[in-house]
Amino acid sequence: MSSISSHRRFRDPRSTKYDFLTSVIVRCPGCEKVAHVETAPDPTGEHDQGLFASRRLICRNCGMAKERSGGAVTLHRDPHAPATDPYFGVRLWLQAETRHGWVWAYNLEHLNLIRRFVQAPLREGIPWHDHGRRMTVVARLPGWMHKNRDEVLRAIVRIHDSLIRT
């Protein structure tokens, strides 16, 4: 058995940013409270989980509801500006600025993955010969997150607390 326990070791689960787009936590453009962007049911009532599926922005605070049919998705963003969701262009709720850049996540599962990666003293990546190794979420995290562990973890705590306070 390894001398390093499993809670201190991080193994890349091979998740990509697309794996976290089923439900995105955003700031409501109407009332500035927590809202969600989720897949919208198709005419048969099924929730298509694809990247280009129809989406619905829902705010349970003010009652805002917007629908967007499938189509283009904007995943690229300015690393020096607040992050937005890829469907409606609304600011993400789960984000905080640090002196090095923005820490952001689409949902709590995404935020938890980043937290586990940053706090682990041993981080195992995907082997160099694996085809998709550069496309995973943790492989694409900026280098400053690796070097500024304490600051990133404090930002993640602030992000998580902002959701609890609402």
N, C-alpha and C positions, 0 to 999 in steps of 0.2 A: 504494500500500500504506500502511496505517496506521502511524504512528510508534510506536504502543503495541503491543508484541508480544502474541500470543495468550495467553501464560502469565500476563500481568499483567491481562488483561481478563476479566471474568466476565459471561457472558450467561446469563440465567435460562433453564434448560432446561425450565421449565414443569412440573417434578415436583411432585406433591402428596404429602402424608403417606401416602396410600393406596398409592403406588408402592413404598413401603419395607416393607410389611407381610407380604411373602411369607416372609421369614425375619427373626426378631427375636432379638437376643442378650440373654439375661436372666441373672439371678443365681438359681441353683437354690435353691428353698425348702428342700431337704433338706440339701445339703452346702455351700451358699454358693459353689460354683464356677460356671464358665461353663456355661450351658445354652442351648438354642435352642427357639424356638417356630416351628414350620413348618406349612405346609399338610399335612393328613393325606390320604392317598389315599382316594377314595371306593370303594364296593364293586367297581367295575370296575377299580380300580387306578390311575385317573387322579388327578392332583393338580389340583384345582380351585383357581384362583388368585384367586377372588373374595373380596371383603371379608368375606362371611359364610360362607365355606367352613369346614369342620371343621378344627381345629388340633390339633397334638400338641406337648406340651412334653417335650423329651428332654434328659437329662443323661447324658453319656457317662462322667462321673466316678463317680457313685453308682448309675447305672442307672435313675434315676427316669424314668417315662414316664406322662404323663397325656394323655387325649384329651378334646376338647371338640367337641361337634357344633355346627353353625352356629347362629347366633342373634344376640343383642344384642352390640354392640361398644362399649366405653367409651373414647372418644378424648379426652374432656375431662379435664384434670388441673389440680391446684393448681400454679400457677407457682412457689410458694415451698416446694414439697415434692418429694422424689425422684419421678421419672417411673416409671410402670409400663407393662407391655405391655397392649394393649387386650383381650386374650382371657382371660388367667388372672389378671391383676392382680398379676403378679410384678414385682419391681423390675428395671428395665433395667440391664444391665451397663455400657453405654456412657454414662456420665453423671458429671458432676463439678459440685460447687457452687463458685460464685464469689461475690464480695461483692455482685454485682448480681443474681444469680439462678442457675438451673441451666442448664448446657449438656448436652444429651442427644441421643442418636440411636438409632434402632431397629437399625441395622446399620452396617457399615463404609462402604457406599456412601452412606448418609445422612450419616454423619460427614464423609466426604470432600467432599460437596456443601457442607456448612456451612463446612468449612475453606477450600475454594476461594473461596467467597463472601466470607468475612471477610478473607482475606489479599489479595484483589485490590484494587489501588488504583483501578481503574475498574470499576464495577458497573453493567451495563446491565439495566434492568428491562424489563418488558413494557409496550408503549405504553398510555397511559391509556385509550384507546378499546377495548382488547381485553377481551372479556367475562370471562375467567377470571383476570385479572391479580392479584387479591387472594387467590386460593386457593392459590398456589404456596407451597412450603416457604420459600423465601427471602423472599417478600413478607410472610410471617407471622412471621418472626423478630422477637424483641423489639428495640426501638430501642436498648437498651443494648449489644447485640452490635455494632452499627454503630460505636458511639462508643468502645468498649473493646476494640479489635482485639487488642492484645498480651495482655491478660488472657484473652480467649476462646481465642486460639491456644495459650497455655500450658495452659489447661484441656483443649483437644483433644489436646495431646501427652500429658498425664497420662492421659486416657481411653485413648488408643491404647496407651500403655505398660502400663496395667493389663491389657489383653488379652494382650499379649506375655508378661508375667510369669507367666501362669497355665499 
